[in-house]
Every structure is written in structure tokens, then in C-alpha cells.
Amino acid sequence: MIRSWLAKHVFYPAQDGLRGLGSLRRWRELEQSQWWSPDQLRAFQDTKLRQLIRHATSQTPFYRERFERAFIRPADVRSIDDLSDLPLLLKDDIRDGHEDMIADSHRGELMSSCTSGSTGSPLIFSVGRRRCGADLAARIRAHRWFDVCTGDPVIYLWGSRIETDRQDRLRAIRDWLINEKLLRAFELSDEQLHCYADKFLYIKPHALYSYSSTLWRFAQFVHEHRPELKGVIRRVAFATGEQLLPQWREEIIRYLECSVAEEYGCREGGLIAHECPEEAYHITAENIIVEILDDDGKVLPSDEEGRVVVTNLDAYAMPFIRYDTGDRAALRAGACACGRPLPMMWRPTGRSFEFLETNDGTQVTGVSLSRDLKEIEGLTHYRVIQEARDRVRILAVTNSHYRRAEGERQMRCFVKARIGDATQVIIECVDDLPPHASGKYRYIINAIAESATPQ
């Protein structure tokens, strides 16, 4: 790695300019706007929303027709309060109308992207430079909350094929110049992690950025095999891409001896919120409008959990207006101890496939069962797959401390207590749990929800 000041003041600005993202300019603006009053921020959002609506209806056939069918004129949308009159944008809408959603004025700058496909069917969409620059600026600001600046050494333990398949020689040189290192998370065997461990000892990163489950897997490896890596991450581990379970957070902090902060967002919607040092999730309100809706589409007040619907105010190449993310969360009232007036949300409780279903259809968060399974001695890793309301399969990785008869008895008791006494529990002992193709390690899978949820 090269000197941080050279990466920060020379190479990072140079590559940002060459890519045309304007992320550093946007970041400087965000540094100011994070201290705005709620009224200032709301007025800013309303102005950007009106501009986005005019752009979307004038430049894309999809939104032009959508507004006409709803008998809504672009001028009718004056503020966030008017958003509820517009229809929701679903994943199937994007698949069916992808080409018509692309703005004519931005076709020359399109970058193809896709979701991880962890719900079984990846969603392909397009982004432009404005959206990319806005997301990156928001991430730079959030990282600075933890004293991690551009040019500081950062390791990305990542599994997205979008990034890793583009990791050619030119990209590797660019990453080296700006003190970033990308390590593939597709296959994290102990042998591969030992190789990565040597890179961590050499780089001594200020931050590690990875999927929540992958961070936990790495922390477990450090604890069991490479304790000399404790403290090698100088400041913080950023968790993203999936729900960060409480016990994962505890063990990452304990085994890696660094802070942990969660980034919440989705590829198609953008960077929605980021945890601050006071453990509050601040919404990137300058770039994103967040609505929380009940199952009937009604906007919910603060502290009531519902569906997360977002409007990305910088998605001009392919507008995302009232996009239903499939996640669940609640807005949070009050002020944060960090002093930033940015709006807040409570920690997202996860996507539909992270919940299990009882026999009568009641949803039970997978976190509760994860906490139960954590208590079983010798059970090092597991994957719970609910195949039907009355059938659950558990793939178990164990060590020498595991007592099979007692362990299986406990697993069955835990599952039946959470889901129902009539539940059939199938337990298979396996040597390893491979990650999903996205690079995520999925521990709770509701196969019922995955087959039923609109994609």
C-alpha cells in the first residue's frame, strides 16, 4: 500500500475525476447538509423530488405512461406528502419495463448492475454516474464518522460478481493507488482465509467492508485459527448486504477487537441508511426518501414497523420512484446523541426470507432461532431451511465438543418452540456450508417466502 496522504490528495481525486462521478464534490456538500435543520432538509428533498418527477416523466416512456394511467400530472407532485398518490414500483415492473425505464438523455452513460439473487432471481437494472457518485459520497461521509478517510487502507471482502469480474489489471492498479484491496468472498475455506490473513497482517487496514455473515465467518476463523489478527483492523468493520444479527455483532467485536457499524441499503435502491458511532441508523435523506407502509399501502408513523419503500432522488439514468425493497423497518423519532439532525430509522429487521412461519402463518424473526441455536455446544455453523410450514431442514457443522443425540434433541426443541410442535425437523451433519453465489453466508432461509414473494 502507498502513503495515505498521496492516495487521498492525488490519486483518489484523479480517479474520481476520470470516472466522472463527482463523489468528492458531493461528499463535501453532504458534510454540510448533515447539520441542516429538519425543515431545511425537507425543503431540499421536495425540490429534488419535483426535479426527478419532471425528468422521469419527460425522459422515460415507463413513467410517462404510469402517470397517465394514474391520472396524475407531474405538477401534482409538489412534496413528499404527494408520493402516496403514486403506485409502488415492484421488481416485476422493473423486469417487464426495464428498457422503457431508461432515460433517453442518459443512455450513453449506463452501467449494468444486478441484485445478488439471494431471493432466487437476480434483478438486472441500470445506473448512471449521478447515482453512483451520490452513493459513494454518502459512504465516504459515513466512513468519516468512524475516522476512516479516502486514501486510508481498506480491505473489501466481497462476493459480488459485478465487482470481482471487473477486477482486471487496470482495476487492480487503481485500487492499489487509492489504498483499497478487494478479496473474493466466493469461497472462504480455512485454507483461503489463511492466505487472506497474511494480507491483513501486511496491509493493517483501517477498515474492513463485507457482508454481515462473511464478517462473522472471518471473525470466527480469527478466533479459532489466527488470534494474532485480533486488533489488526485498526478502526472499524463495516457490515452490509444482509441483517447483522446481534450475536454476530458481539462476536465480531470480541474476536476482531474493532468497532462494528452497519450500512443498510440495496443495489437497486441505493445507500439508504448508515449506523453512526452512537448506534443510530441515519437515513441518507439528501439522496433517498424513505416511506414505511403497512400491508395495505398506508404510510405509517414513526416507531411502527412496515415495508420499506424508497425513492432515489439521484437515480436519473433509470429512475426508482416508490420502489418496494421487500425489507421491513420503522422510522425512529427523536434526536441522536451524535448531534446530527439527519432522520433516523430503527435497525431493519430483515427481508421476508429472513423470517420463519408458524403453522398458522405467523411470522417469527429468524434472529430468535439463531439465538437459540447459539447455545448448543459444539454447533459451529448451521443453515436453517424452512421447506414448508411444518417442515424444517437444518444443515449442521459441528466440532469435537458436539454430542449428537443431545444436540439434535435441542435443535428439535428450539424449532418446535418457535414454529410449532407438529413441525418435522430434519437434521443433516455436513462438513461445510458453502456461501450463496452472491458471496453471502445465509443461515436462515425461508423457502416458502422465496417461492411466494413477487420478484
PyMOL commands that set and color helices and strands:
alter all, ss='L'
color gray80, all
select helices_A, chain A and resi 4-19+23-33+38-59+61-69+74-76+80-85+91-101+104-109+129-144+161-164+169-177+190-203+212-224+227-229+246-256+352-354+366-373+404-419+447-452
alter helices_A, ss='H'
color red, helices_A
select strands_A, chain A and resi 111-114+124-127+154-158+180-184+207-211+236-240+259-266+270-275+281-283+288-293+306-312+323-329+331-332+344-345+350-351+355-357+363-365+379-388+391-398+424-429+444-446
alter strands_A, ss='S'
color yellow, strands_A
deselect
rebuild
show_as cartoon
